């Protein structure tokens, strides 16, 4: 079994903190939360994905998933 850290719990901190902790505590990977301020797609700059990949390399923690935040509420 492998364990990954989900960055949603770090929503009040820079994304780098999640990578630091994942490396420190020996997680096998990290799942990026697609909400603000981490990786909300409409907010990502042209180099935003590259910056996230660089964090994964720097801390040697692979990105194992991306969970998007819903962008709108569907009515029934």
Buried (B, 14 or more C-beta within 10 A) or exposed (E): EEEBBBBBEBEEBEBBEBBBBBBEEEBEBBBBBBBEEBBBEEEBEEEBEEEBEEBBEEBEBEBBEEEEEEEEEEEE
